[in-house]
Amino acid sequence: MADALKNFVAGQWKCSRSGQTFQDENPVRRGSSLGAFQASTPDDIDEAIGAAEAAFRAWRRTSVPERQQHIAEFLRLLKASREELARIVTLENGKTIRESRAEVDSALVEGGYHLTQVSAFYGHTGPGAFRDLTTWVQYEPVGVVGVISPWNFPMNVMCRKTLPALLTGNTVVFKPASFTPWSGVFMAGLFERAGLPAGVFNCVTGLGSSIGNHIVEHPGVRALSFTGSTEVGKKIQAKAAANLTRTQLELGGKNALIVMEDADLSAALEAAVTAGFANAGQWCTSTSRILLQRGIAGSFLEQLTARCGRMAVGDGVLETTDMGPVAGPQQYQDICAAIGRAQADGARMVAGGGAGLPPDGYFIRPTVFVGVRPEMALFRDEIFGPVLAVSEFDSLDEALALANDSIYGLSSAIYTTDIGAAKRYIDGIEAGLAHVNVHTGYKEPSMPFGGVKQSGAGLPENSESGLEFFVDRKAVYLRG
């Protein structure tokens, strides 16, 4: 890119008032630059929120079918841009091109679901307690919504938050993650081409410390949807409380995959590899802990380590790559530090190491540790990388106790052919997502997506709750 890409505010492409830019690095090559983006300031956020407030007065009065027309056109443009956008996501995030295409496809499926779901969302009427009364709940948009999306799914998560907000009549100020601004700006261009009125959707790039906090603290923002770490989510919750700003927080996880002795081991192995190493282990729903019943532990680990050794780690734009780099220098340093600590704590690494990695970039091999005990940091801390912690158990009760021994409660899975064991797992697991013979990362738009304990707060994304978060409820009593 010859010129720095601009913010999209009030229907116009604008430079930041700071006059400063920052570079977007390709994690395959350290020190590389994919282009320059606006290093925005709180003044830029104030302008975007002002534009969103002005646009809200008319947008909230538009009919649902009119809003649907704009979003349908956006989805049409997104589908037409699938390959271009997938390449952008791979270049700035590092995931394989196949994974980036799947991310676009997932956004299209979820967006299509919300597009049709919103029609049935409105209009709950019924008779009152007295015969001359008609009552109903009227859903009304909350106003300006702040959307702060993560770098691991830079466009899918953004769509999962933004499309329901727009369909329910809100206006949006969107801040892409500073690691992945290009895909965010590209999406802003699709909204512009879809004909949204000026100010309905605004995109401002920059660091979370300089503009993310300002979005959270601004009294004009009435709801905030954030995906990221639990540490940052707690700070956002505290800051938002000053204005009683509604929050939807999708946070960290330490997701456990339980494999019973009666399981289909081939299917369980595929689940571990898919959810453990897709996107270099940087899903919030990635498998992070594998709990193996003792009778099958040796056989399972032998197959798992062999698979790790065969995985091709390299540039995600190559169709032959199985796993790309982690997203950036801080992620690389943190993951390497976690691996070093695990070794110091006595866990044994049976897959991983630096052999066969490309000479440049933030590459880490698929890594597996065995002999992991609950007191170890590797068992307890979210690493957000391609590192699996393996522990063994004797009974399902022991497995559930191990799985639940965590501050997190986002996703989980069990592999078993025993329906009784499956039901005990469903009832006993402390997680927002419970999978039986399905990997921990799987989701559908008709089902709520969110965690318990310190993995989330507020109404979950997707399903009806994904729309409910963005509306106020007005109880109407009509006599006449």
C-alpha positions, -999 to 999 in steps of 0.1 A, spaced: 0 0 0 15 33 -11 -6 55 11 -18 50 47 -53 37 50 -77 60 67 -104 60 93 -140 58 82 -161 84 101 -194 100 92 -193 84 58 -159 98 49 -123 85 48 -102 106 72 -67 109 85 -63 109 123 -60 143 139 -27 132 153 -11 130 119 6 99 130 4 63 116 15 29 127 27 -2 107 9 -35 103 34 -64 105 32 -97 87 40 -122 114 58 -144 88 86 -118 85 98 -99 115 100 -62 109 79 -63 77 52 -39 69 19 -45 52 11 -8 52 4 22 74 -28 29 94 -40 58 114 -27 62 150 -59 77 162 -65 97 193 -94 103 217 -103 133 196 -109 110 166 -131 88 188 -151 118 199 -157 127 163 -168 91 155 -191 89 185 -206 123 176 -212 111 140 -228 79 154 -251 99 178 -263 121 149 -269 92 126 -288 73 153 -317 97 153 -327 86 118 -313 51 117 -334 40 147 -366 50 128 -357 30 97 -378 -2 93 -364 -36 99 -367 -45 62 -347 -14 52 -320 -23 76 -320 -59 63 -316 -46 28 -283 -29 37 -270 -59 56 -280 -83 28 -260 -61 4 -230 -61 28 -231 -99 29 -233 -101 -9 -202 -79 -11 -185 -100 16 -191 -132 -3 -178 -116 -35 -147 -105 -16 -141 -139 0 -107 -146 -15 -93 -110 -12 -104 -107 24 -91 -142 33 -57 -132 19 -57 -100 40 -65 -119 71 -38 -144 65 -12 -117 58 -18 -98 90 -29 -126 113 -8 -155 102 -34 -182 100 -35 -204 70 -54 -193 39 -78 -222 44 -86 -210 79 -91 -175 66 -115 -187 40 -134 -206 67 -135 -174 88 -152 -155 59 -176 -185 54 -185 -185 91 -192 -148 90 -215 -153 60 -234 -182 78 -238 -162 110 -247 -130 92 -273 -148 72 -288 -162 104 -290 -128 120 -305 -113 89 -335 -137 89 -337 -140 127 -343 -103 133 -377 -105 115 -391 -128 142 -374 -109 170 -400 -81 172 -437 -79 179 -446 -99 210 -482 -89 217 -509 -104 239 -540 -96 259 -536 -79 293 -550 -90 326 -581 -68 319 -600 -74 287 -597 -38 275 -559 -39 277 -534 -49 250 -499 -54 262 -466 -59 245 -428 -56 249 -414 -31 225 -377 -35 217 -358 -3 211 -321 2 201 -299 14 229 -280 40 208 -243 42 200 -225 8 204 -188 4 208 -173 -28 191 -138 -38 200 -128 -69 181 -98 -93 186 -70 -101 162 -75 -139 162 -108 -136 143 -106 -100 130 -136 -101 107 -158 -129 119 -161 -117 155 -166 -81 142 -195 -93 121 -210 -113 149 -211 -82 170 -218 -55 144 -245 -70 123 -269 -76 152 -262 -41 165 -271 -26 131 -301 -48 124 -316 -37 158 -313 0 149 -281 10 167 -251 28 153 -215 15 157 -181 28 165 -157 0 156 -121 -3 167 -102 -32 150 -73 -48 169 -40 -30 163 -25 -63 150 -52 -66 123 -63 -31 112 -63 -39 75 -92 -64 76 -112 -39 97 -107 -11 73 -116 -34 44 -149 -43 61 -156 -6 66 -153 -2 28 -179 -30 23 -203 -12 46 -198 20 26 -205 2 -6 -236 -14 9 -250 21 12 -253 26 50 -262 62 58 -233 83 69 -224 78 106 -242 45 110 -210 26 109 -176 42 118 -142 26 119 -112 41 138 -78 24 141 -52 27 168 -39 13 200 -63 1 227 -44 21 254 -50 54 235 -85 50 220 -100 17 233 -102 31 268 -118 63 255 -146 43 238 -152 24 271 -153 55 292 -173 78 269 -208 86 282 -222 86 247 -215 49 242 -245 30 256 -233 -6 250 -199 -22 245 -191 -55 230 -156 -68 235 -136 -100 228 -102 -104 244 -84 -115 275 -99 -118 309 -74 -93 323 -85 -66 299 -121 -76 302 -121 -69 339 -106 -35 334 -133 -27 308 -161 -39 331 -147 -16 358 -144 15 336 -178 9 319 -195 8 353 -189 45 358 -216 52 332 -236 20 337 -226 12 301 -239 -22 291 -211 -47 284 -209 -80 265 -175 -96 273 -163 -127 256 -130 -135 274 -104 -162 280 -105 -200 284 -86 -230 295 -107 -255 276 -105 -291 284 -110 -321 261 -119 -353 281 -111 -386 263 -127 -417 278 -114 -453 273 -145 -462 252 -141 -432 229 -135 -433 192 -98 -425 195 -94 -415 159 -121 -389 162 -108 -377 195 -73 -373 180 -87 -352 151 -106 -330 177 -73 -325 196 -54 -315 165 -81 -293 150 -90 -274 181 -55 -275 196 -35 -261 166 -59 -243 143 -49 -207 141 -18 -217 160 -39 -224 191 -52 -188 191 -90 -195 194 -107 -185 226 -123 -220 223 -91 -238 215 -84 -271 233 -57 -262 259 -59 -292 282 -63 -328 272 -75 -352 300 -69 -388 291 -83 -419 309 -53 -440 318 -61 -470 298 -58 -452 265 -33 -425 274 -2 -442 259 -18 -450 226 -34 -416 222 -2 -397 230 18 -418 206 -6 -409 178 -8 -373 188 30 -367 189 33 -384 155 7 -360 141 25 -330 156 57 -341 140 41 -343 105 25 -309 106 40 -283 82 46 -250 100 51 -221 77 37 -192 57 -1 -193 58 -5 -182 22 9 -215 10 -19 -241 5 4 -268 19 9 -251 53 -8 -268 82 -1 -241 108 11 -206 105 29 -183 129 15 -168 161 2 -133 156 31 -111 168 62 -106 189 44 -103 223 25 -135 217 56 -153 206 75 -141 237 47 -150 261 42 -185 246 80 -192 247 81 -181 283 52 -204 292 69 -233 275 101 -226 295 82 -224 328 64 -257 321 98 -274 316 111 -258 348 80 -270 367 87 -305 357 63 -311 328 78 -332 300 77 -320 264 70 -348 240 63 -327 209 76 -293 199 110 -276 198 126 -254 172 136 -280 147 124 -275 111 109 -240 116 113 -212 91 143 -189 100 122 -158 103 88 -149 118 70 -158 149 68 -196 145 63 -222 172 59 -259 165 28 -278 178 38 -285 214 26 -312 238 35 -316 275 27 -347 296 28 -351 333 10 -319 338 -3 -314 374 -31 -290 385 -7 -268 405 14 -260 374 10 -228 356 6 -248 323 -25 -264 337 -40 -231 350 -30 -202 328 -43 -194 294 -14 -196 270 -32 -188 237 -8 -207 216 -2 -241 201 6 -258 234 -14 -288 248 -12 -298 285 -19 -335 290 -31 -350 323 -44 -385 331 -74 -396 352 -91 -428 364 -128 -419 366 -152 -394 350 -157 -378 384 -119 -372 386 -119 -358 350 -147 -334 358 -130 -322 389 -98 -316 368 -117 -298 340 -136 -276 365 -104 -267 385 -101 -234 366 -111 -198 369 -123 -201 333 -155 -218 319 -157 -211 282 -157 -244 262 -153 -281 268 -157 -315 251 -159 -351 259 -153 -381 237 -172 -412 247 -197 -438 234 -215 -440 268 -246 -419 268 -248 -420 306 -213 -406 309 -221 -379 283 -251 -368 304 -231 -367 336 -205 -346 318 -232 -322 304 -246 -318 339 -213 -315 356 -191 -294 334 -187 -257 343 -186 -242 308 -207 -222 285 -202 -247 257 -205 -284 262 -196 -307 233 -201 -344 231 -180 -361 204 -175 -326 189 -143 -305 192 -142 -275 217 -141 -249 189 -174 -258 172 -203 -234 173 -235 -226 155 -252 -192 151 -285 -204 166 -268 -213 198 -256 -188 224 -218 -182 224 -203 -172 257 -187 -185 289 -192 -187 326 -170 -179 356 -142 -156 343 -147 -164 307 -174 -139 301 -200 -115 313 -232 -101 298 -255 -117 274 -238 -142 250 -232 -136 213 -252 -154 186 -287 -169 190 -315 -146 202 -293 -133 230 -270 -118 204 -299 -95 194 -312 -89 229 -280 -74 241 -285 -44 217 -320 -35 227 -339 -19 256 -373 -34 265 -402 -12 269 -434 -26 285 -464 -11 268 -500 -11 282 -527 1 258 -563 7 266 -585 19 239 
